[in-house]
Structure formats: C-alpha cells, structure tokens
Amino acid sequence: MIIKTTKSLCPECGKPLEAEVYDEDGKIFIKKTCDDHGEFVNTYWSDEDLYNRVEKFTPSITSIENPSVEDTASCPSNCGLCSKHETSTVLGLIDVTNRCNLKCPVCFANAAAAGYLYEPTMEEIRQMLRNLRNLKPHPCPAIQYAGGEPTVRKDIIDLIKMAKEEGFTHVQIATNGIRLAKRENLASDLKKAGLNTVYLSFEGVTPEPYIQNKGRDLLPDKLQAIENCRKAGLGVVLVPTLVKGVNDQQVGEIIKFAFDNNDIIYGVNFQPVSFSGRTPSEHVEEQRITIPDFVNIIESETDGQVPTDAFYPPSFVEPIAEFISLLDGEESAKVTLNCHEHCGIATYVFREKTEGDGKDKLIPITDFIDVEDLCSKLDEYNEKLKSGKFGSRKRVLAGLTGNLAKMIHTSRSPKNLDIAKVLYNVFAKGDYDALGDFSKDAMLISCMHFMDPFNFDEDRVKKCVIHYATPDGRIIPFCTMNSMYREGVEKEFSKPLK
C-alpha cells in the first residue's frame, strides 16, 4: 500500500525524482525510476509497526524568518535555507578542512580522495558562524566543527574561541581522536578555549572493526584520546558508524564500554552508514541498517532490558521544551528538537551494578516514568498556558506536582535517583544543574540515520535541524549537503593539493 509520495534522488546521476513510500511484508520501502538509470527500490524502515508508532509524533513547524536563498526552485534543488524549510537550525556544522590523517571508505569528506584542498579561512568561518547566529527568530545555539579532521588545523584552538565569541552556548568537534591521543595537552587546551564536547568516532571495542573500516587498529588511539579527555574534564560522546557485518554485533559491548566510562562519556550516538555514492547499488541493501534494525539489536544484546518501545523520536520531547519556555513567560521554546519523526530515535538508560552473577541491570527511563502520559499532560498544560486559562504559575506547578506522582513509579526507578525532585526542579526552578546531574547518572542512547540518494526523502529534508554553513552564505540541511551539494561547494572554495 502506498503511504505517501515524495521527492527522492537518482543514486546514479543525482537527479531529483518523484518517489513512492509504501509498505510490503511488514517493511517500508521507497521506490523511484530514473529515465536514464532505471528503477530503484530500497528499504526506508525495516519495521512497519515501529514506523507507524513513531509516525504519530509529528513535529511542529518553526520556519525561519530570514531565508538565505530565494524560493525559486522545487525542493531539494535550491537549499540554502529557503522559505519551504520547516525547522530552525538546532545544530550548525562547519567543515573547517577536508584534510584528514586517515583515509576511511565511509567518510563524507577526504582531501586525498578529492584531489583538492577545502579549508575556509578564519574570516570565512567567522562569517559562517555569524550567519548561523543571525537566523531569526531563533539563532543557532550549538556548533560542531567537522571535516575532514578538524584537529589537523593549527588554529583549531582559536576556532573554538571564535565560536564562543560569536555567542554559541555549545561547541563540539567531530574527530577521529588521533591527535587527542598523540598530543596529551590538546584536550586541556580545547577545554580551556571553550569546547564542550568531543564527538568521537568509535567503531567498536576490538581491533577488527577499525582494521576493516579504517585499514588499521585504532582502538589504542581511541582509548588514549578518552583518557586525555578524562584528565582535561572534557565530555565525550561516542559515535559508532554502524555497518552490517562489520560492527553491528558490538552494539551491546559499546554501550557497556560507555557505562564503564560514564564519568566522561555522556552518550552514544549510533549512525547507520549512509551510502553517498561510494557503494554499488547492488550492495546497499546487504549493508543497510535502519532505525528499527538498530533498536532490535539493542533489545537483543541487552537481553530485553532495553526493549524497542523504550525508544522515541526526538520530536517526542517537544512538549517539555515548550512547557519550560511558557513558564518562563516566553511565547514558544527557543530551541526544540522538531526534526522529522523518522530521522532518529533515542532513550535514556540507567545502569545498576548487581552482585553475584556480575551482570549489570539496565533500566530505561520508560520503566519508571509513563513518558507518553507526561508529555500528553504537558501538551494539555501548554494549551492552557497559551490561552491564559491558568490563573498563576503557582497553580500550574501545583497541578504538575500532583500529576507527577501518578506518572512516576519510584519502586522501579534506579537507586539514589529522586526523579520526581529532578523533574520538579527542572520545570519549576529552571534548575539545569539538576538536569545535568540526571544526565550524568544516565546514558543517552540514540541513533540518527542520515539519508543517502537511495533512501532520500524530501519530507525529511524539510524538517532537518542539523545544517551546514558554507562560505557562499548558504545554510544547507545535512542530508542534502552530503547527497547533493558537498562536491560543488568544496570545489568552488578549494585549491589544488600540493
């Protein structure tokens, strides 16, 4: 049955094509036909039931008021952002170089493979930062420097300082960790400059995934990079690129490793590999991992302790952000995770050590909070707050306190966690230190499935919240950048390799 029609891309020539998303045999597929290259049928989501469960969490629309390009062509042929885009920029990305000290086949950007050097100047990067901060009505709050490998730039410390100068509250780098491992003081210098998080590629806990994906065993470098970040007090998020048959069997061990190092590791963001032109069409399906595959792997490798129904799309938490903002007297949330409901999925998981068999107990947040009831109640409060039907802030909080008691099951919550108090402090007092303490006890387990030309869906692009800034003044959604625009942008602002 056809679920919807959308716009996709030809994986061979990149031409936009009309496409159908449909269900068949319990799975969701996307199909399109190119006049020159024929028909393509690819898996969109591998589980129809999960697709439908997530579908109901439709995100809000928060269009920008000052688009960077004129709305002169059909989506996705004129990204920049245009007036058709339906979200603000939550995380901005700037590729500060396409140089790298590795040559990985799954990487989006590599100077050695491209044959040219793309490395924006300090002045160009400052302007890109300002373009992100000048977005209205909501300036972009967070920036990630990426590449290539951003730490190969000699001025990376100055770039971190620059981001803070331009008003970004959260600054992170996406890195392979090699220089963090080799240069003991680099993590400390980055921390002092204002870096908040190291987004560390981490393919597994044994040498094999690195040898297969990277060409050599990088695990010792990853471990040393984490240790140097620990010494510097610099937070780490692990980012495994999942490839079927390479490291999908290590998902459980990666999560265990994160918990074993949760003094410095705050989350694991799994990213199923996207095939941006480097994989023959006939091999895509055999290597494809979709979000349902991921959550099923989690359930299997945790012996059912973290089931598939513990996971929700980012848009699920929108009522929380809106409620806090309305209580603070604002008309709407400044930042909200309103990306498309099929772009990602996540949950918080706690761990309790057990004696005897040595097996740890994993407790997802859904075990002790009726999360859907909570967000539904907050939605109800939000409507009343917006219409002025609540007499006072005090009355709102009194009602919330009574309802929290009904939605929280303390007998099933982790020991030493007063979740009702944490939530009340966050809602009532804006006490984000309380939320920080909660986050340190929990591990955010997430999966963001970026698109490629095979599963490209215009509907998802319009609701992308992760955007690249480019030297020509454009702000381009992540998946169109990597599927359509990267080569053109880099060539325009590049020079030949020496």
C-alpha positions as CSV (number, residue, x, y, z in Angstrom):
1,M,0.0,0.0,0.0
2,I,1.3,3.5,-0.9
3,I,1.8,5.5,2.3
4,K,2.9,8.8,0.6
5,T,4.5,10.3,-2.4
6,T,7.7,12.4,-2.0
7,K,10.8,13.6,-3.9
8,S,13.9,11.5,-3.9
9,L,17.2,11.3,-5.9
10,C,18.6,9.0,-8.5
11,P,21.6,7.3,-6.9
12,E,23.5,7.3,-10.2
13,C,23.1,10.8,-11.5
14,G,21.6,12.7,-8.5
15,K,18.6,14.0,-10.4
16,P,15.5,14.7,-8.3
17,L,12.8,12.1,-8.9
18,E,9.2,11.5,-7.9
19,A,9.1,8.6,-5.4
20,E,6.6,6.4,-3.5
21,V,6.9,5.3,0.1
22,Y,5.0,2.1,0.6
23,D,4.6,-0.9,2.9
24,E,5.1,-4.5,2.0
25,D,5.6,-7.6,4.0
26,G,5.9,-5.7,7.3
27,K,8.5,-3.3,6.0
28,I,8.6,0.2,4.5
29,F,10.2,0.8,1.1
30,I,10.9,3.8,-1.2
31,K,10.7,3.4,-5.0
32,K,11.6,5.7,-7.8
33,T,12.5,5.5,-11.5
34,C,15.1,7.4,-13.4
35,D,14.6,7.6,-17.2
36,D,18.4,7.1,-17.7
37,H,19.2,4.6,-14.9
38,G,16.1,2.6,-14.3
39,E,14.1,1.7,-11.1
40,F,15.5,1.8,-7.6
41,V,13.7,0.1,-4.7
42,N,15.3,0.5,-1.2
43,T,14.4,-0.1,2.4
44,Y,13.2,3.0,4.2
45,W,12.3,1.5,7.6
46,S,12.6,-2.3,8.2
47,D,9.6,-2.5,10.5
48,E,6.2,-1.2,9.6
49,D,4.8,-1.3,13.2
50,L,7.6,0.9,14.6
51,Y,7.3,3.2,11.6
52,N,3.6,3.7,12.4
53,R,4.2,4.1,16.2
54,V,6.7,6.9,15.6
55,E,4.5,8.5,12.9
56,K,2.1,9.9,15.5
57,F,4.8,12.2,17.0
58,T,4.6,14.8,14.2
59,P,6.9,17.7,15.0
60,S,6.0,21.4,15.0
61,I,6.9,23.8,12.2
62,T,9.4,26.6,13.1
63,S,10.2,28.2,9.8
64,I,13.0,30.8,9.7
65,E,12.0,34.4,9.0
66,N,15.1,35.3,7.0
67,P,15.8,32.6,4.4
68,S,19.2,32.8,2.8
69,V,18.1,31.9,-0.8
70,E,15.1,32.9,-2.9
71,D,12.4,30.2,-3.3
72,T,13.0,29.8,-7.0
73,A,13.2,26.0,-7.5
74,S,11.5,22.9,-6.2
75,C,12.9,21.2,-3.2
76,P,15.6,19.9,-2.8
77,S,17.2,21.8,-5.8
78,N,17.7,25.1,-4.1
79,C,18.9,24.6,-0.5
80,G,20.2,27.4,1.4
81,L,17.8,27.7,3.6
82,C,14.7,28.6,1.7
83,S,11.2,29.6,2.8
84,K,10.0,26.0,2.3
85,H,12.2,24.8,5.2
86,E,10.1,23.9,8.3
87,T,12.6,24.0,11.1
88,S,15.2,26.2,12.8
89,T,18.8,25.2,13.0
90,V,19.4,23.4,16.2
91,L,23.0,22.3,15.4
92,G,25.2,24.1,12.9
93,L,28.1,22.3,11.2
94,I,31.1,23.9,9.6
95,D,33.6,21.7,7.7
96,V,36.9,23.5,8.6
97,T,39.0,21.3,6.4
98,N,38.8,18.3,4.2
99,R,42.3,17.2,5.2
100,C,42.5,14.1,7.3
101,N,45.1,11.9,8.9
102,L,43.0,8.8,7.9
103,K,41.6,7.5,4.6
104,C,38.3,5.9,5.6
105,P,35.9,4.5,3.0
106,V,32.8,5.5,5.0
107,C,33.8,9.2,5.4
108,F,31.9,12.0,3.8
109,A,35.0,14.1,3.0
110,N,38.6,13.5,2.3
111,A,41.1,15.7,0.6
112,A,43.4,12.9,-0.7
113,A,40.4,11.2,-2.4
114,A,39.0,14.5,-3.8
115,G,42.3,15.8,-5.1
116,Y,41.8,19.3,-3.8
117,L,42.1,21.2,-0.5
118,Y,39.0,22.8,1.0
119,E,39.9,24.8,4.1
120,P,38.0,28.0,4.8
121,T,39.9,30.9,6.2
122,M,39.3,32.3,9.8
123,E,37.4,35.2,8.3
124,E,35.2,32.9,6.2
125,I,34.5,30.7,9.3
126,R,33.6,33.7,11.4
127,Q,31.1,34.8,8.8
128,M,29.6,31.4,8.7
129,L,29.3,31.4,12.4
130,R,27.5,34.8,12.2
131,N,25.2,33.6,9.5
132,L,24.0,30.8,11.9
133,R,23.7,33.2,14.8
134,N,21.7,35.7,12.6
135,L,18.9,33.2,11.9
136,K,15.5,34.6,13.0
137,P,13.6,34.1,15.2
138,H,15.9,31.6,16.8
139,P,19.7,32.0,16.5
140,C,21.5,28.6,16.2
141,P,22.7,27.7,19.8
142,A,25.2,24.9,19.0
143,I,28.0,24.5,16.6
144,Q,30.1,21.5,15.5
145,Y,33.4,21.8,13.7
146,A,33.9,18.8,11.4
147,G,35.8,17.8,8.3
148,G,37.9,16.0,7.3
149,E,39.6,16.0,10.7
150,P,39.3,19.4,12.4
151,T,42.2,18.9,14.7
152,V,44.7,18.9,11.9
153,R,44.2,22.7,11.6
154,K,46.9,24.5,13.6
155,D,44.3,27.2,14.6
156,I,41.7,24.8,16.0
157,I,42.0,26.4,19.5
158,D,41.4,29.8,18.0
159,L,38.3,28.5,16.1
160,I,36.8,27.2,19.4
161,K,37.4,30.6,21.0
162,M,35.8,32.3,18.0
163,A,32.6,30.2,18.3
164,K,32.2,31.3,21.9
165,E,32.9,34.9,20.9
166,E,30.1,34.7,18.4
167,G,27.6,33.5,21.1
168,F,27.4,29.8,20.7
169,T,26.5,28.2,24.0
170,H,27.6,24.7,23.0
171,V,30.7,23.9,20.9
172,Q,31.8,20.5,19.8
173,I,34.2,18.9,17.4
174,A,33.7,15.7,15.4
175,T,37.1,13.9,15.5
176,N,38.8,10.5,15.0
177,G,40.7,11.2,18.2
178,I,44.2,10.5,16.9
179,R,45.6,14.0,17.7
180,L,43.8,14.0,21.0
181,A,45.6,10.7,21.8
182,K,49.0,11.8,20.5
183,R,49.1,15.3,22.0
184,E,48.4,15.0,25.7
185,N,47.7,18.7,26.3
186,L,45.3,19.2,23.3
187,A,42.2,18.1,25.2
188,S,43.0,20.5,28.0
189,D,43.7,23.4,25.6
190,L,40.4,22.7,23.8
191,K,38.6,22.7,27.1
192,K,40.1,26.0,28.2
193,A,39.2,27.5,24.8
194,G,35.5,26.7,25.4
195,L,35.0,23.3,23.8
196,N,32.1,21.5,25.5
197,T,32.0,18.0,23.8
198,V,34.2,15.7,21.8
199,Y,32.1,13.8,19.2
200,L,34.4,10.8,18.9
201,S,34.1,8.3,16.2
202,F,34.2,4.9,17.9
203,E,33.6,1.8,15.8
204,G,33.9,-0.9,18.5
205,V,35.8,-2.4,21.4
206,T,38.0,-4.8,19.5
207,P,40.6,-4.1,16.7
208,E,38.6,-5.8,13.9
209,P,36.1,-3.0,13.0
210,Y,38.9,-0.5,12.8
211,I,41.1,-2.8,10.6
212,Q,38.1,-3.4,8.3
213,N,36.8,0.1,8.1
214,K,39.9,2.2,8.7
215,G,42.7,0.0,7.5
216,R,44.5,-0.3,10.9
217,D,43.8,-0.9,14.5
218,L,42.9,2.5,16.0
219,L,41.4,1.2,19.3
220,P,44.5,2.1,21.3
221,D,44.3,5.7,20.0
222,K,40.6,5.9,20.9
223,L,41.3,4.7,24.5
224,Q,44.1,7.2,24.9
225,A,42.0,10.0,23.5
226,I,39.3,9.2,26.0
227,E,41.9,9.1,28.8
228,N,43.3,12.5,27.8
229,C,39.8,13.9,27.7
230,R,39.2,12.5,31.2
231,K,42.3,14.3,32.5
232,A,41.0,17.5,31.0
233,G,37.4,17.1,32.2
234,L,36.2,17.3,28.6
235,G,33.0,15.4,27.9
236,V,32.8,12.7,25.2
237,V,30.0,11.3,23.1
238,L,30.8,8.1,21.2
239,V,29.8,8.0,17.6
240,P,29.9,4.5,16.1
241,T,29.2,4.3,12.3
242,L,27.2,1.0,12.1
243,V,27.8,-1.3,9.1
244,K,26.1,-4.6,8.9
245,G,28.6,-7.4,9.3
246,V,31.3,-5.1,10.5
247,N,30.3,-3.8,13.9
248,D,26.6,-4.3,14.4
249,Q,27.4,-7.3,16.7
250,Q,29.3,-4.9,19.0
251,V,26.4,-2.6,19.9
252,G,25.9,-4.0,23.3
253,E,29.6,-4.0,24.1
254,I,29.9,-0.4,23.0
255,I,27.1,0.6,25.4
256,K,28.8,-1.3,28.2
257,F,32.0,0.4,27.5
258,A,30.3,3.8,27.6
259,F,28.8,3.0,31.0
260,D,32.2,1.8,32.3
261,N,33.5,5.2,31.4
262,N,30.4,7.3,32.3
263,D,32.5,9.7,34.3
264,I,33.5,11.3,31.0
265,I,31.3,9.6,28.3
266,Y,27.7,11.1,28.3
267,G,26.1,9.3,25.4
268,V,26.4,7.0,22.4
269,N,25.0,8.3,19.1
270,F,24.9,5.4,16.7
271,Q,24.9,6.3,13.0
272,P,24.0,3.7,10.5
273,V,26.2,4.1,7.4
274,S,24.8,6.2,4.6
275,F,25.8,5.4,1.1
276,S,26.7,8.7,-0.6
277,G,27.9,7.5,-3.9
278,R,30.7,5.1,-2.8
279,T,28.8,1.8,-2.8
280,P,27.4,0.0,-5.8
281,S,23.6,-0.2,-5.9
282,E,23.6,-4.0,-5.6
283,H,25.5,-3.9,-2.3
284,V,23.4,-1.2,-0.5
285,E,20.7,-3.5,0.8
286,E,23.0,-6.1,2.2
287,Q,24.8,-3.5,4.3
288,R,21.9,-1.3,5.2
289,I,20.9,-0.8,8.9
290,T,17.8,1.1,9.5
291,I,16.5,2.5,12.8
292,P,14.2,-0.5,13.5
293,D,17.2,-2.8,12.9
294,F,19.2,-0.7,15.5
295,V,16.5,-0.9,18.3
296,N,16.1,-4.6,17.7
297,I,19.8,-5.1,18.1
298,I,19.7,-3.1,21.3
299,E,16.8,-5.3,22.7
300,S,18.6,-8.5,21.7
301,E,22.0,-7.5,23.1
302,T,20.6,-6.3,26.4
303,D,18.6,-9.5,26.9
304,G,15.4,-7.5,26.6
305,Q,16.2,-5.0,29.3
306,V,16.0,-2.1,26.8
307,P,13.1,-3.0,24.5
308,T,12.2,-1.3,21.3
309,D,9.3,0.5,22.9
310,A,11.7,2.4,25.2
311,F,12.8,4.5,22.2
312,Y,11.1,7.6,20.9
313,P,11.9,10.1,18.2
314,P,13.4,13.5,19.2
315,S,10.2,15.3,18.4
316,F,8.6,13.4,21.3
317,V,10.1,15.8,23.8
318,E,8.9,19.0,22.2
319,P,6.2,19.5,24.9
320,I,8.9,19.6,27.6
321,A,10.8,22.4,25.9
322,E,7.6,24.4,25.3
323,F,6.4,24.0,28.8
324,I,9.6,25.3,30.3
325,S,9.6,28.3,27.9
326,L,5.9,29.1,28.6
327,L,6.5,29.0,32.4
328,D,9.4,31.5,31.8
329,G,7.0,33.8,30.1
330,E,8.2,33.2,26.6
331,E,5.7,32.6,23.7
332,S,7.5,29.5,22.5
333,A,10.6,27.4,23.0
334,K,13.8,29.0,21.8
335,V,15.2,25.6,20.7
336,T,13.1,22.5,20.1
337,L,14.0,19.1,18.5
338,N,11.4,19.2,15.8
339,C,13.2,17.1,13.3
340,H,11.2,14.7,11.2
341,E,9.9,11.8,13.3
342,H,11.7,9.2,11.1
343,C,15.2,10.8,11.3
344,G,16.2,9.5,14.7
345,I,15.3,7.7,17.9
346,A,16.6,7.8,21.5
347,T,16.2,6.9,25.1
348,Y,17.9,7.4,28.4
349,V,19.2,4.3,30.2
350,F,20.5,3.9,33.7
351,R,22.7,1.1,35.0
352,E,22.8,-0.6,38.4
353,K,25.6,-2.9,39.4
354,T,24.5,-6.3,40.6
355,E,26.3,-8.7,42.8
356,G,26.7,-12.4,42.2
357,D,26.5,-13.1,38.5
358,G,28.2,-9.9,37.7
359,K,25.6,-8.9,35.1
360,D,24.6,-5.3,35.3
361,K,20.9,-4.2,35.3
362,L,19.9,-1.7,32.7
363,I,16.9,0.4,33.4
364,P,15.4,2.6,30.6
365,I,13.6,5.7,31.7
366,T,10.4,4.3,30.3
367,D,10.5,1.6,33.1
368,F,9.7,4.1,35.8
369,I,8.1,7.1,34.1
370,D,4.9,7.0,32.0
371,V,6.6,9.2,29.4
372,E,3.7,9.4,27.0
373,D,1.3,10.4,29.8
374,L,3.8,13.0,31.0
375,C,4.2,14.6,27.6
376,S,0.4,14.4,26.9
377,K,-0.2,16.2,30.2
378,L,2.4,18.9,29.4
379,D,0.7,19.4,26.0
380,E,-2.6,20.0,27.9
381,Y,-0.9,22.5,30.2
382,N,0.8,24.2,27.3
383,E,-2.5,24.9,25.6
384,K,-4.0,26.3,28.8
385,L,-0.9,28.5,29.4
386,K,-1.0,29.9,25.9
387,S,-4.8,30.7,26.2
388,G,-4.4,32.2,29.7
389,K,-6.7,29.7,31.3
390,F,-4.3,29.1,34.2
391,G,-4.6,31.8,36.9
392,S,-1.0,31.7,38.0
393,R,2.4,30.0,37.6
394,K,2.0,28.6,41.2
395,R,-1.3,27.0,40.2
396,V,0.3,25.3,37.2
397,L,3.1,23.9,39.2
398,A,0.8,22.7,41.9
399,G,-1.2,20.7,39.3
400,L,2.0,19.4,37.8
401,T,3.3,18.1,41.2
402,G,0.1,16.2,41.7
403,N,0.3,14.6,38.3
404,L,4.0,13.7,38.5
405,A,3.2,11.5,41.5
406,K,0.8,9.5,39.3
407,M,3.3,9.1,36.4
408,I,6.4,8.1,38.3
409,H,7.0,4.6,39.8
410,T,9.7,5.0,42.4
411,S,9.8,1.3,43.1
412,R,11.1,0.7,39.6
413,S,13.5,3.7,39.4
414,P,17.3,3.4,39.9
415,K,18.5,3.6,43.5
416,N,19.6,7.1,44.7
417,L,17.6,8.8,42.0
418,D,14.8,11.1,43.1
419,I,13.3,11.6,39.7
420,A,10.3,13.5,40.9
421,K,12.5,16.1,42.6
422,V,14.7,16.3,39.5
423,L,11.8,16.9,37.2
424,Y,10.2,19.5,39.5
425,N,13.5,21.4,39.9
426,V,13.9,21.5,36.1
427,F,10.3,22.6,35.4
428,A,9.7,24.9,38.4
429,K,13.1,26.4,39.1
430,G,14.8,26.1,35.7
431,D,17.5,24.2,37.6
432,Y,19.5,22.8,34.8
433,D,22.2,21.6,37.2
434,A,19.6,19.1,38.4
435,L,19.1,18.0,34.8
436,G,22.9,17.8,34.4
437,D,23.1,15.5,37.5
438,F,20.4,13.3,36.0
439,S,22.3,13.1,32.7
440,K,25.5,12.1,34.5
441,D,23.6,9.1,36.0
442,A,22.0,8.2,32.7
443,M,23.4,7.3,29.3
444,L,21.7,8.8,26.3
445,I,21.5,6.0,23.7
446,S,20.5,7.5,20.3
447,C,20.5,6.7,16.6
448,M,20.5,9.3,13.9
449,H,20.0,7.7,10.4
450,F,21.3,10.2,7.9
451,M,19.9,9.8,4.3
452,D,21.7,9.0,1.1
453,P,20.5,9.1,-2.5
454,F,19.0,5.6,-2.1
455,N,16.6,6.4,0.7
456,F,16.4,10.2,0.2
457,D,13.0,11.7,1.2
458,E,12.2,15.4,0.6
459,D,9.8,15.4,3.6
460,R,12.7,14.6,6.0
461,V,14.9,17.2,4.4
462,K,12.3,20.0,5.1
463,K,12.4,19.1,8.7
464,C,16.1,18.7,9.2
465,V,17.5,20.6,12.2
466,I,21.2,19.9,11.5
467,H,22.6,22.3,8.9
468,Y,25.9,23.0,7.3
469,A,27.0,26.6,6.9
470,T,29.0,27.2,3.7
471,P,31.4,30.0,2.6
472,D,28.9,31.3,0.0
473,G,26.4,32.3,2.8
474,R,24.1,29.3,2.4
475,I,22.9,27.1,5.3
476,I,22.2,23.6,3.9
477,P,20.5,20.6,5.5
478,F,22.8,17.8,6.4
479,C,21.5,15.1,4.1
480,T,21.3,17.4,1.0
481,M,24.8,18.6,1.7
482,N,26.2,15.1,1.6
483,S,24.0,13.8,-1.2
484,M,23.9,16.8,-3.5
485,Y,25.9,19.9,-2.6
486,R,29.2,18.9,-1.0
487,E,31.3,18.5,-4.1
488,G,30.1,21.7,-5.7
489,V,30.7,23.8,-2.5
490,E,34.2,22.4,-1.9
491,K,35.3,22.8,-5.5
492,E,34.2,26.4,-5.6
493,F,36.2,27.3,-2.5
494,S,39.1,24.9,-2.9
495,K,42.6,25.0,-4.3
496,P,44.7,22.2,-5.8
497,L,46.6,19.9,-3.4
498,K,50.3,20.5,-3.3
